């Protein structure tokens, strides 16, 4: 099974709360490493993106050389350089960002290899990885489910710095091409005009993510509060909902890449089991393990996370085995602005 990863390879300059600074590669490399930790020998991972020839050669010799079952033929050298980002933490779970280099969107011919993929993760890290026409083409090419991490889709920047408080009304057109969608509370605010803070808000935002044609499964990642999961039953019987707690006993070191690890974990477990609930638990496990290590290098040391999931979420898994399917979720009553 070939799993495509579409997005940006980032070169991050990270300033921790204690004032220390370190550099790390990131972006879809977090998805790639997290997928590798959860993959079996039957999986082949195929990243699509651009980076400088120097960085590509360096990654081939180091990080990527240690990952099994990775096809690097769709990582393209770019003379303009690797996308780069400065991240400054202001709290243990929040940071300021400043993008210095942003690549143009991937061209249709650069995603032609999607036709050989059985599933895909699309991660809008810069927000400009694909234009809408090429994104729709990608959705038609991939043979199986497409998982969208909205991340910076529709986000405005001025001089490389994100602009707060603006709305992105075009999200339903992007959602038409995907099967699963992931966002967080800030991204929900960009789409829907309200910032989810209470359980009622989480339910409303999760339902709204499924309010237009396209995705059947939606997750709203909530940092230390875990995640909100909503899905439409395959028989069309309605929506279901569950609140998945964060991995217990977390000691937060670096949250960079946690959302990327979540999407990787969810898709991999869903391809393995077809269970929305198990997939959310595995995603929360992988994301939690990531936040306890620094940068991409720490994630590379991660061993099989499934025993951690079985220990941390034993009660949840037992309920799922007994047939629990979450709670009924009313169809959304809030209508997004056109």
N, C-alpha and C positions, 0 to 999 in steps of 0.2 A: 504494500500500500504506500503510495507516494503522497506526502503532505506538503503542500506549497506554503511558503511564508512570504508575504508581500508587504514591503514597507521600507523603512530606512535603517541602514546601519549607522549608528551614531558614534561619535567620539565625544565622550562626556568629560567635563572638568567639574568635579564635585567638591563642594566646600561643606564639610560637616559642621555640626553645632559646636564642636570643641575647637573650631578654627583650622583644623587640619584640612589639607587639600590633597586629592588624589585623582588620577586620570584613569578612565576605564572606557572600553568600548561597550556599546549598549544598543538600544533600539531593538530590531528584530533578532539580534543575537541573543537577547534574553529569552525570546520565544524559542529560538533554536536550541539553546542549552537546556531549557526546561523541558522541551519536548524530548530531547535526547535522554534526559534522566528518566522519563516515563515510558519511552518507546521500547518495543521489542524488536527482535531481529527481522521481523516481517515488515518493518517500517523503513522507508527512505524519506529523508527530510530534504526539502529543496528550497533554499532561500532565494528570493528575487530582490535585487537592489543594486545600488551603486556605491562605490567608495574609491578613494584615491588608489593608484597603482601601488604605492608604497605600503599603505595600510592593508590592502588586499594580500600582498605578498607576506606581510608580517603575520596576518591572521592565519594564512595557509600554513605557516611554519609553526604556529603556536596553538592558539585556542582551537581552531578548526581542525588541526591535524589530530587532535585527541578525540574528536567526536566520531563515533561509528555511523555508518549508513547516511552520510551527508553528500549530496550532489551539489558541487559548487559551480556548476557550469552556467548558472544564471545570476551570479554576482559579477557585475560589470565594472571594469576600471573606469574611473572618471577623472580627467585631468584637472577639473575645477576643484577637486578635493572631496574629502569625506564630510558629510553633514556634521556640524559640531554644535554643542550646547553647553552653556555654563549653568550649573545647578547649585543654588545656595539654600541650605536648609535653614528655616526660621523656627520650626518646631520639629519634634521627632518624626512627624508624619506629613509635614507640608514644606514646600520649598518654592523659591523663585527661579524662573527660567529665562535664559537669554540665548536665542539661537543665532549663531554667527554665520553659518553656511547652510543654505537650503537648496537641495537639488530640484531640478524641474521634474514634472511627472514622468513616470515610466511610459514609454511609447507602446502602442499596440503590439509591435513586433517583439518587444522585450518581454511581454507576458504570454507569448504564444505557447510556451512550455506548460502553461496551466492546463492545456488539453490533456496532458499526461498525468495530472494530479487527481487523486481520489477524494481529497478534501483540501481546504485551504484556510489559513488565518490571514486576514488583512488588518494591519495595524497602522493607523494613521498617526504616526509619531510627529512628523512635520505638519501634517494636514494637507500636503500637496503631492502625495505619492502617486495618485492616480486621478485623472479627470473623470467626470461622470460617465462619459461615453466609454472610456477604456475600462472603468470599473464594471459597467454593465456587461461588457464583453467578457470580462473575467468570470463573472457569475455564470455566463452561458458555457464557458469553456470547461470549468471544473466539473468533474463527473459526480461528485458527492457534495456534502454540506460545506457552505462557506460561513466562516465565523468572522464577524466584524467587531473589532475593538475600535470604537469611535474616536477615543483619545482626543486628538486635536482636529478632527473633521469639522470644518466650518468655523474654526477659531480664527479670530483676527489678531494680527500682530502689528506693532509699530516699532520700527527699528529693532526687530527681533524679540520684542517683549510682548507677552500676551496682553490683550486688551480685555478688561473685565466688564461684565454687565451687558454685552451685546447678545442678540438673539440670532440663531441660525434656523430659518424657517424651511430650508430646503431639504431637511433630513429625510422626509418620507420618500423622496425620489431615490435616495441612496439605499434605503432599507429594502426596496423592492427586489434587490439582487442577492439578498443574504438569507440564511436559514437561522442564524444565531447572532445576537447582538449583545455587546457589553459596553457599559458606561459607568461613570461614578456620579456622585451627587452634583459636582460642578458641571459635568457634561449634561446632566439632566436639566439643570438650570438654563444652559445655553439653548436647549431645544424647547423646553416647556414654560420657561419664565418664572419658575419657582424653585427654591432651594430645598430639597428634601431634608428634614431634620428629625421628624417623628415617624413612628411606625406607620401611621396613616399616610404620610407623604411617601414613604418607601413603596407602599402598596400602589399608590396612585401613579408614581413614576414608572414602576415596573410594568404596570398595565398599559400605560401610554406607549412604552417602547414596543408593544405588540398591537397598537391600535391601527396600524396601516398594513396593507398587504406586504408580505415578505417574511420576516422572522417568525418562527414558532416558539423560540426560546429567548428569554432576555435575562441578563444578570445586571444588577446594580451593585458594584463593589463599594464598600463603606469603610475601608481601612480597618481600624481596630474593632469596629462593630460587625465585621463579617461581610455578608452579602445578602441581598434580596434576590430571590429567584422566582421568575414567573414563566409559565409555559402554557401553550395552547394544546389541549389534548388532541391526539392524532385523529380521533373520530369526530372532531369538531364540537365536542360536548361542552366546551367552555374553557375558562382559564383556571389554573392552579397556582398556588403560591407557597413559598417557604422562606423562612429567614434562617440562614446558615450562620452560626457563630464563627468568629475567627478561631484559628488554632489556639488551644489553651496554652498558657504559660509562655507567651511570646516575650522575648527580649529584643526590642527593636534596635537594629544596628544601622540599616540602610534600606529605605523603602523603594529605592530605584529598581525598577524591573518587577515589582510585585504584581502590578496589573498584567504585565506581559506573561508572567508565570501563571497567573490565574487563567488567562485565555488558553494557554498551552495545555494546562492540566485539564481544563473542562473539555476541550475538544478531544484530547487523547482518550480520556475515560469514556466519553460519549461514544466514540468510535468502537471502543472495546465492549461496552455494556448496553448502550442505548438508554441508560437511565439518567434522567435529568438530575435527580437528587444525588445519586452517587457521584455524578460528574461535578456537581457543585462542591461536595465534600472533598473530593480529590483536588479540585482547583484551590479551595481554601487551604488545604494542607501544603500544596506546592508553593503557594503565595506566602504562607506563614513561614515556611522554611527559608524562603528567599530573604525575607526581611530580617532574619537573624544573621545574615552574612553580608559582607561588604562587596559591592560591585559585582561584575560578571565573574570575576575569578573565584569568589566564594561560592557562587552557584555551581561552578564546574566541579566542586568537591562533593556535591550532593549525591548521596547514594539512593537506592530504591526508596521512594517516599511512601509506598503503599502500606508497609507495616506501621508507619507513623499514623496514617489515616485510620487504620483498623484499631489502633489503640486509643487515639484521641476521640474518635467518633463512634465508638463501639455501640453506644445506645442508639444513635441515629441509624446506623447500619442494621441493627436488629429490627427497628421499627420498619425500615424499608423492606427487609426480608419478610416481615409479617404482612406486607401489602399497603403500608401507609403511602399515600400519594399527595401529601401536602394538603393545603386548605383551599376551598373554593375561593376564587377571586372574581368579584363582579367585573363585567366589562367596563372599560373606562367611561366616566361621565364627563371628564374634562376633554374638550376638543382642542387640539393644537391649532394655532392660528395658521392660515394658509400662507 
